[in-house]
Amino acid sequence: MRSYLAVAVGGLIGTGLRLVCDLAFPHSDDAFPIETLVVNLLGCLALGWLVGGLWTRPATPVWLKAGLGAGVIGSFTTLSAVIASLLALTREGEVWLAALSLLVSVVGGLALAAAGLQLGSTLAHRPLPHDVSDAGETL
Amino acid sequence: MTSMALSPLVIAAVLVAGAVGAVLRFALSRAFPVRPGHLPGGILLVNVVGSGLAGALIGLAEVAAIDGALRLVLVTGFCGGLTTFSTWSVETIELLVGGRWRAAVLNVGLTLVLGIGAAAAAYLAVR
């Protein structure tokens, strides 16, 4: 129950932060969706860092992982906005820009998630976590 | 869309919708826990469903069936909170670190193909 509450509060915060970025970097439907990219890349780096540096600490409570991971960062980042921008760009005839946007999002997100995991675990002097089982509260 | 004036009520509704999406995502990922090395099914499911829903809502907004404020609450708030990019990326890297190349490629490929497919189909269906 405490985890659900933490996710709800984290969800409010993460959605709020994303809304602020949306309003700070507005773009038209036929332009590169820079704010979604920035939000997603930052979120991948942050979550990788937490999973590598904080989740690997045995004393980290489950509700904190749920609130920060599934709550704040999970709702800060978004896949639906990436795909919505692909629809918008394609409709405006910007098919190559849509393809480029998808490629940069996916490759950039994976690279920053990997960098975050590496940085987090290195700075916490713990081995890189692998085979993390996820029941919602761990990632 | 982003140029319209945002009332405090709309902003509050966007945040609450995002929180509801996040709680639903959390509940689904608990219902489908990921075993190490296997495809994260819960996150795949919320990402595909959330993308399909966003496609339908954007189509509905274009035919003026829903207004800009409701679109912001449901698409930016609910769909944005329901879907996630960070967990998907980190779980894919975890699969790679564990040597599960096929599961990692499948996780990226299935999410994109099903997510884009669901969004495009829903968008075209409602217009």
Interface residues (C-beta under 8 A of the other chain):
Chain A: S3 Y4 V7 A8 V9 G10 G11 L12 G14 T15 G16 R18 L19 D22 L23 P26 H27 N40 G43 C44 A46 L47 G48 V51 A66 G69 A70 G71 I73 G74 S75 F76 T77 T78 L79 S80 A81 V82 I83 A84 L86 L87 A88 L102 S105 V106 G109 L110 L112 A113 A114 G116 L117 L128 P129 H130 D131 V132 S133 D134 A135 G136 E137 L139
Chain B: T2 S3 L6 I11 V14 L15 V16 A17 G18 A19 V20 G21 A22 V23 R25 F26 A27 L28 S29 R30 P33 V34 R35 P36 G37 P40 G42 N47 G50 S51 L53 A54 G55 I58 V75 T76 G77 C79 G80 G81 L82 T83 T84 F85 S86 T87 W88 S89 V90 E91 T92 I93 E94 L96 V97 G98 V108 T111 L112 G115 I116 A119 A120 Y123
